[in-house]
Amino acid sequence: MKNILMLHGISHNMFGKRDPEQYGTITLERIDARLQDLAVELKVRVESFQTNSEAAMCERIHRAFEDGVDAVLINAGAWTHYSYGLRDALAILTCPVIELHMSNIHAREPFRHKSVFADIVTGQISGFGSQSYLLALRAAVAAVQ
């Protein structure tokens, strides 16, 4: 069974409360439950990890490398636009990495248009609300089969 790591970034623990116009009212717990439901259907394991600490996120990425996960999904939130530390951590991975966002980052504020991960990830999915997570999981499973 393939092992896929879902990385949730900064402030994602506030989904359901934070900026519902951009992110809707779905909670992180519900997003993770939907991922688990789809994982069963796709016959993969998904482990979710959320942190507001950039260091903890880097350490979890390093552990993913050491554990040999089959794919990584990441919604890094605001870190997407400036964290070269996370970019460097992600660059060590040898598995497919799918970057995802609930909102369309290219239709938002200019500083959100750039992803510092774009040139090292397998692909990006954005703008489909919480469905972006499910699309990313499907893309990751396709990439590892």
SEGUGU-925844 format. One record per residue (C-alpha): residue number from 1; residue in one letter; x, z, y. Coordinates in steps of 0.001 Angstrom, whole numbers, plus 500000, padded with zeros to 6 digits. Layout:
REM residues N
NUM  A  X  Z  Y
...
***
This chain:
REM residues 145
1  M  500000  500000  500000
2  K  501359  499022  503422
3  N  502040  501787  505954
4  I  501182  501059  509574
5  L  501942  503347  512494
6  M  499606  503447  515505
7  L  501330  504765  518633
8  H  499101  505955  521473
9  G  500805  506519  524802
10  I  500504  508601  527880
11  S  497065  509908  528893
12  H  495315  508331  525919
13  N  494175  511782  524884
14  M  491916  511501  527944
15  F  490033  508412  526747
16  G  486324  509000  527151
17  K  486926  510913  530393
18  R  489485  508787  532234
19  D  488436  505699  534218
20  P  485422  504645  532126
21  E  485166  501351  534066
22  Q  488481  500241  532528
23  Y  488458  502112  529221
24  G  484817  502818  528438
25  T  483604  506124  527085
26  I  485104  505949  523601
27  T  487412  508814  522707
28  L  490798  508583  521070
29  E  489370  510382  518041
30  R  486706  507683  517664
31  I  489285  504907  518045
32  D  491378  506502  515314
33  A  488293  506885  513084
34  R  487516  503177  513499
35  L  491107  502320  512618
36  Q  490857  504466  509494
37  D  487626  502733  508469
38  L  489230  499315  508874
39  A  492382  500488  507090
40  V  490298  501330  504014
41  E  488728  497874  504122
42  L  492139  496206  504493
43  K  493754  498458  501874
44  V  496470  499828  504161
45  R  497412  503260  505448
46  V  497341  503952  509184
47  E  498973  506985  510728
48  S  498145  507650  514378
49  F  500417  509451  516805
50  Q  499686  510265  520455
51  T  501964  511910  522966
52  N  502358  512308  526694
53  S  506113  512754  526237
54  E  508309  509685  526421
55  A  511016  511491  524447
56  A  508587  512374  521656
57  M  507440  508753  521537
58  C  511036  507522  521222
59  E  511687  510039  518465
60  R  508561  508910  516575
61  I  509685  505278  516834
62  H  513115  506254  515486
63  R  511431  508043  512584
64  A  509314  504932  511909
65  F  512542  502961  511556
66  E  514012  505567  509204
67  D  510790  505699  507165
68  G  510650  501910  506879
69  V  507071  501518  508100
70  D  505613  498090  507472
71  A  504234  497527  510995
72  V  503766  499322  514299
73  L  500865  499066  516714
74  I  501533  500402  520198
75  N  499405  501009  523245
76  A  501980  502657  525461
77  G  499727  502867  528511
78  A  501642  502959  531783
79  W  504966  503142  529920
80  T  504409  499472  529052
81  H  505355  498494  532578
82  Y  508562  500445  533113
83  S  509923  502275  530066
84  Y  513121  500582  529068
85  G  513824  503629  526903
86  L  510763  502860  524777
87  R  511684  499184  524795
88  D  515110  500019  523412
89  A  513570  502260  520748
90  L  511089  499551  519726
91  A  513889  496980  519592
92  I  515497  498761  516628
93  L  512419  498171  514483
94  T  512666  495390  511923
95  C  508935  495286  511180
96  P  506181  493506  513129
97  V  505242  495303  516366
98  I  501898  494555  517981
99  E  501415  495616  521609
100  L  497827  496260  522571
101  H  495778  497271  525580
102  M  492079  497952  526008
103  S  492020  496368  529458
104  N  493364  492951  530400
105  I  496631  493999  532004
106  H  496987  490565  533617
107  A  493708  490968  535514
108  R  494595  494351  536974
109  E  496999  495656  539608
110  P  500144  493524  539981
111  F  502454  496235  538586
112  R  500495  496108  535298
113  H  501052  492377  534814
114  K  504552  492881  533391
115  S  505253  494359  529986
116  V  508854  495361  529408
117  F  508093  495083  525660
118  A  506795  491498  525770
119  D  509994  489793  524689
120  I  510588  492040  521671
121  V  507099  492484  520187
122  T  505532  490193  517625
123  G  502457  489707  519795
124  Q  500120  491178  522390
125  I  496379  491814  522374
126  S  494612  492924  525540
127  G  491264  492943  527232
128  F  488908  493604  524325
129  G  488255  497289  524915
130  S  488462  499420  521813
131  Q  488204  496247  519710
132  S  491808  495540  520756
133  Y  492876  498224  518278
134  L  491020  496612  515393
135  L  492302  493155  516287
136  A  495836  494538  516416
137  L  495463  496139  512994
138  R  494223  492868  511539
139  A  497164  491015  513158
140  A  499648  493543  511777
141  V  498239  493287  508255
142  A  498405  489490  508438
143  A  502003  489699  509642
144  V  503135  491851  506704
145  Q  501400  489954  503914
***
